[in-house]
Amino acid sequence: MPSSSTEAPPRLSTLDVAVGRPLGSAPFPLGSPMDPVLALRNALRPALLREPCVIAFSGGRDSSVLLAVAADLAAREGLAPPIALTFRYPGDPAADESAWQESVIRHVGVESWVRRDIGDELDLIGPLVQPVLRARGPVYPAALGNTVLLASHAPGGSLVTGNAGDEVLGGHRLGTLRAVARRRGRGMTGADWARFAVCAAPGFARREVARRSVPMPWLRPDLRRVVWREAADRPLRWETSVRTALATRAYAVGFRTRADAAAEYDCELVEPFADPSFVASYAAGRPMTRAAGTRLVADGLLPEAVLQRRDKARFNASRFGPQSREFARNWDGSGVDGSLVDPDALRAAWLADEPPASTAMLLQQAWLAT
């Protein structure tokens, strides 16, 4: 995994803030290929050796894999078992994964499971992130309060998260195309055929799909086209797609920001799916779908239903909490670059039932301007 740094993450450009993430590429070091299951275990071992080892466990596929593998590794090597830490969001159905969580905990046999109900602590402009915002300006990830609160449960230890799982394990065009070719259409759903068509389509067609699925009406048209082009720009070749999945400024800046926040608690941030040897090992294998890749690295330790699930919880409601909503209602439209952003459309996005996560840094920018 990229090494953490005491140097503060770089300030974000106005373009980065407007689109909701750092744009462009960044170097990502790769290690030596090996068995990906072994590489993942090697990436987790240092976290288990630095107690307490806390695993951010949402119940999603990535956090479930890491919890299961870490628990198994600890048992095999006589190490202290990991602690599962779960944030729950009463009253927010989109963030409810309690049934999945309980299924995994029972199956894996984790003894130490800390559950914390979340109210408005993780607000984008709340007390947890205000000192960072005032010192650095808008941050990526904007929902940095989540890392801060997680790390506060692991002082002097390690915090393991499933960040980078989506990018490294999934989204690879050739994996989907190969899977469909092997099945030859048997049991294919309409959604399966749609994914196949997008993966096989030329770049201009994938950009059109991005335009329809990520409209972002608060951005000016020229900037929207930049976002759609990046969204469609995934190589077809399997090895290249995996090896470059994290070669982005978004991951580089995000990791440094999260690691810096964890370091305030003398806590080491560990993101095993971003381990250089794991990424190289996964890239050296055969093309796979997201479900097949998850099954491979889970190494027989999780229920099949968990491995095959495609839905994900959404946590935007807790991030756009009461403080953010109140600010949005009273906002006068100042503090953002009007050449990049339509203030009226932006306010409407902030006040929607489920505000888009990509508008979070803009909210921080506007709040700081007041």
C-alpha positions in Angstrom: 0.0 0.0 0.0 1.2 3.6 -0.6 3.2 4.8 2.4 1.6 7.4 4.6 3.3 10.8 4.8 3.6 13.5 7.4 3.4 16.0 4.6 0.0 17.5 4.3 -2.0 16.5 1.2 -1.9 19.0 -1.6 -4.5 21.7 -1.9 -7.2 20.9 -4.4 -7.8 23.0 -7.5 -11.1 24.7 -8.2 -11.7 22.1 -10.9 -11.1 19.3 -8.5 -13.6 20.8 -6.0 -16.2 21.4 -8.7 -16.2 17.9 -10.0 -15.9 16.3 -6.6 -12.6 14.6 -6.8 -9.0 15.3 -7.8 -8.6 15.0 -11.6 -5.8 13.3 -13.5 -3.3 10.6 -13.0 -0.6 9.9 -10.4 2.1 7.2 -10.1 1.1 4.1 -8.2 4.0 1.7 -7.3 3.5 -2.0 -7.9 5.1 -4.9 -6.1 6.0 -8.4 -7.2 3.1 -10.7 -8.4 2.3 -13.8 -6.3 -0.8 -15.7 -5.3 -3.4 -12.9 -4.7 -4.8 -14.7 -1.7 -1.3 -14.8 -0.1 -0.7 -11.2 -1.1 -3.9 -10.0 0.6 -2.9 -11.9 3.8 0.6 -10.4 3.7 -1.0 -6.9 3.4 -3.2 -7.6 6.5 -0.6 -9.1 8.7 1.1 -5.8 9.8 -2.2 -4.4 10.8 -2.8 -7.5 13.1 0.6 -7.0 14.6 -0.2 -3.4 15.6 -2.9 -3.7 18.2 -5.7 -2.9 18.5 -6.4 -3.9 14.9 -9.8 -2.3 14.1 -11.6 -3.2 10.8 -14.1 -0.8 9.5 -16.9 -3.2 8.9 -20.0 -2.0 7.0 -21.3 -5.4 5.9 -20.4 -4.7 2.3 -18.4 -7.2 0.2 -15.0 -5.5 0.7 -15.1 -5.0 4.4 -16.6 -8.5 4.9 -13.7 -10.0 2.9 -11.1 -8.2 5.0 -12.8 -9.1 8.3 -13.0 -12.8 7.3 -9.4 -13.0 6.1 -8.0 -11.1 9.0 -9.9 -13.3 11.5 -8.7 -16.4 9.8 -5.1 -15.2 9.6 -5.1 -14.2 13.3 -6.4 -17.7 14.3 -3.8 -19.5 12.2 -0.9 -17.5 13.4 -1.9 -17.0 17.1 -2.3 -13.3 16.8 -4.9 -11.1 18.6 -8.1 -11.2 16.7 -9.3 -8.1 14.9 -12.1 -5.9 16.2 -15.0 -5.3 13.9 -16.2 -1.6 14.1 -19.6 -0.8 12.6 -21.3 2.5 12.3 -25.1 2.2 12.1 -27.5 4.9 10.9 -30.9 4.7 12.6 -33.7 6.0 10.4 -31.8 5.9 7.2 -32.9 2.8 5.2 -30.3 3.5 2.4 -27.5 2.9 4.9 -29.0 -0.1 6.6 -26.9 -3.2 6.2 -27.6 -4.8 9.6 -28.9 -8.1 8.1 -25.7 -8.5 6.0 -23.5 -7.6 9.0 -25.1 -10.1 11.3 -24.9 -12.8 8.7 -21.1 -12.2 8.2 -20.4 -11.9 11.9 -22.1 -15.3 12.6 -20.4 -17.0 9.7 -16.9 -15.7 10.5 -17.3 -16.1 14.3 -16.0 -12.6 15.3 -16.1 -12.2 19.1 -15.4 -8.5 19.3 -17.9 -6.4 17.4 -18.3 -2.7 18.3 -21.5 -1.0 17.0 -22.0 2.7 17.2 -25.2 4.6 16.2 -24.4 7.7 14.1 -26.4 10.9 14.3 -25.0 14.1 12.9 -21.4 13.5 13.9 -20.3 13.0 10.3 -21.7 16.2 8.8 -19.5 17.5 6.0 -19.0 20.8 7.8 -19.4 19.5 11.4 -17.0 19.8 14.3 -15.0 16.7 13.3 -13.8 18.2 10.0 -13.9 22.0 10.7 -10.3 22.2 11.9 -9.0 20.5 8.8 -11.2 22.6 6.5 -9.9 25.8 8.1 -6.3 24.7 7.8 -6.4 23.3 4.3 -9.6 24.2 2.6 -12.0 21.6 1.1 -10.7 18.0 1.5 -10.8 14.8 -0.5 -12.5 12.7 0.6 -15.0 15.3 1.8 -16.5 12.8 4.2 -13.2 12.8 6.2 -15.1 12.8 9.5 -15.8 9.1 8.9 -12.0 8.3 9.0 -11.5 10.6 12.0 -14.2 8.8 14.0 -13.1 5.3 13.0 -9.5 6.1 13.9 -10.6 7.4 17.3 -11.5 3.8 18.1 -8.0 2.5 17.4 -5.6 4.8 19.2 -2.0 3.6 18.9 -3.2 0.7 16.7 -4.2 0.1 13.1 -7.3 0.9 11.1 -8.2 -1.4 8.2 -10.6 -0.2 5.5 -11.9 -1.6 2.3 -11.0 1.4 0.3 -9.8 0.6 -3.3 -11.8 -2.6 -3.4 -14.2 -1.3 -6.0 -11.4 0.0 -8.2 -9.1 -3.0 -8.1 -11.6 -5.8 -8.0 -14.3 -4.4 -10.2 -15.1 -2.3 -13.2 -12.8 -4.1 -15.6 -14.3 -4.4 -19.1 -12.5 -7.6 -20.2 -13.6 -9.5 -17.1 -17.3 -8.9 -17.9 -16.8 -9.7 -21.6 -15.0 -13.0 -20.9 -17.7 -14.0 -18.4 -20.5 -13.5 -20.9 -18.5 -15.4 -23.6 -18.2 -18.4 -21.2 -21.9 -18.4 -20.4 -22.9 -17.9 -24.0 -26.0 -16.0 -22.9 -27.3 -18.7 -20.5 -29.2 -17.2 -17.6 -28.3 -13.6 -18.7 -30.6 -10.9 -17.4 -31.3 -7.5 -19.1 -28.9 -5.9 -16.7 -26.2 -8.4 -17.6 -26.6 -7.7 -21.3 -26.5 -3.9 -20.6 -23.2 -4.3 -18.8 -21.9 -6.4 -21.7 -22.9 -3.8 -24.2 -21.2 -0.9 -22.3 -18.0 -2.9 -21.9 -17.9 -3.7 -25.6 -18.8 -0.3 -26.8 -16.3 2.2 -28.3 -15.2 5.2 -26.2 -17.8 7.7 -27.7 -20.6 5.3 -26.7 -19.3 4.8 -23.2 -19.1 8.6 -22.8 -22.8 8.8 -23.8 -23.7 6.2 -21.2 -21.7 8.3 -18.6 -23.6 11.4 -19.7 -27.0 9.7 -19.0 -26.0 8.0 -15.8 -24.0 10.9 -14.3 -25.8 14.1 -15.5 -24.3 16.5 -12.9 -26.6 19.5 -13.9 -24.8 21.9 -11.5 -21.6 21.8 -13.6 -21.2 24.0 -16.7 -21.4 21.9 -20.0 -17.6 22.0 -20.7 -16.8 20.6 -17.3 -19.4 17.9 -17.5 -17.7 16.6 -20.7 -14.4 16.3 -18.8 -16.1 14.2 -16.1 -17.8 12.0 -18.7 -14.6 11.4 -20.6 -12.8 10.3 -17.4 -15.7 8.0 -16.4 -15.5 6.2 -19.8 -11.7 6.0 -19.9 -11.0 2.4 -18.7 -8.6 0.3 -20.8 -9.9 -3.0 -22.3 -6.8 -5.0 -21.6 -7.1 -6.8 -18.2 -3.6 -6.3 -16.8 -3.5 -2.6 -17.8 -7.0 -2.0 -16.4 -6.0 -3.4 -13.0 -2.5 -2.0 -12.8 -3.8 1.5 -13.5 -6.9 1.3 -11.4 -5.3 3.3 -8.6 -2.9 5.4 -10.7 -5.0 8.4 -10.1 -4.8 11.7 -8.2 -8.1 10.8 -6.6 -6.6 7.7 -4.9 -3.2 9.3 -4.1 -4.7 12.4 -2.5 -7.5 10.4 -0.8 -5.1 8.0 0.9 -2.8 10.8 2.1 -5.7 12.6 3.6 -7.1 9.6 5.3 -3.7 8.5 6.6 -3.0 12.0 8.0 -6.3 12.0 9.8 -5.6 8.5 11.3 -2.1 9.6 12.4 -3.7 12.2 14.7 -4.6 9.2 16.9 -1.2 7.5 16.4 -3.2 5.1 14.2 -1.8 3.4 11.1 -4.2 3.3 8.1 -4.1 0.0 6.2 -5.9 -0.4 2.9 -5.0 -4.0 1.8 -6.8 -3.8 -1.6 -4.3 -1.0 -2.4 -1.2 -3.0 -1.4 1.2 -2.8 -4.4 1.9 -6.6 -4.3 -1.8 -7.4 -4.2 -2.6 -5.1 -7.1 0.2 -6.6 -9.2 -0.9 -10.2 -8.2 -4.5 -9.6 -9.1 -3.5 -8.0 -12.4 -1.3 -11.0 -13.3 -4.3 -13.4 -13.1 -7.1 -14.2 -15.5 -9.8 -11.7 -16.3 -12.7 -11.9 -13.8 -15.9 -10.2 -12.9 -16.3 -8.4 -9.6 -18.2 -11.3 -8.0 -15.5 -13.8 -9.2 -12.7 -11.6 -7.9 -14.4 -11.3 -4.5 -14.9 -15.0 -4.3 -11.2 -15.6 -5.1 -9.8 -13.3 -2.4 -12.5 -14.4 0.2 -10.8 -17.9 0.0 -13.9 -19.8 1.0 -14.5 -17.8 4.2 -17.8 -16.0 3.4 -21.4 -17.1 2.6 -22.0 -17.2 -1.2 -24.9 -14.7 -0.9 -22.4 -12.1 0.4 -20.0 -12.7 -2.5 -22.7 -12.4 -5.1 -24.5 -9.3 -3.9 -24.5 -6.3 -6.2 -26.3 -3.7 -4.1 -24.4 -1.2 -1.8 -25.4 0.9 1.1 -25.4 4.7 0.6 -24.4 7.0 3.4 -25.0 10.5 1.9 -27.8 11.4 4.3 -25.4 11.2 7.3 -22.8 13.4 5.5 -25.3 16.0 4.4 -26.5 16.3 7.9 -28.5 19.1 9.7 -25.6 21.6 9.6 -25.1 21.1 5.9 -28.8 21.3 5.1 -29.2 24.5 7.1 -26.3 26.1 5.3 -27.6 25.1 1.9 -31.1 26.5 2.7 -29.6 29.9 3.6 -26.8 30.0 1.0 -26.6 33.1 -1.1 -24.8 31.5 -4.0 -21.4 32.9 -3.2 -18.1 31.2 -2.6 -18.1 28.9 -5.7 -16.7 29.6 -9.2 -19.7 30.6 -11.3 -17.8 29.8 -14.5 -17.7 26.2 -13.4 -20.9 25.8 -11.4 -24.5 26.8 -11.7 -25.4 28.0 -8.1 -29.2 27.4 -8.4 -28.7 23.8 -9.7 -26.1 23.2 -7.0 -28.5 24.4 -4.2 -31.2 22.1 -5.6 -28.7 19.2 -5.5 -27.8 19.9 -1.9 -31.4 20.0 -0.8 -32.5 16.8 -2.7 -33.6 13.8 -0.7 -30.3 12.2 -1.4 -27.7 14.9 -2.3 -25.0 13.7 -4.7 -21.7 12.9 -3.0 -19.8 14.7 -5.8 -21.2 18.0 -4.5 -19.6 17.6 -1.1 -16.4 19.6 -1.6 -18.4 22.4 -3.2 -20.4 22.7 0.0 -17.2 22.8 2.0 -15.8 25.5 -0.3 -19.0 27.6 0.0 -19.1 27.2 3.7 -15.5 28.3 4.1 -16.1 31.4 2.1 -18.6 32.6 4.7 
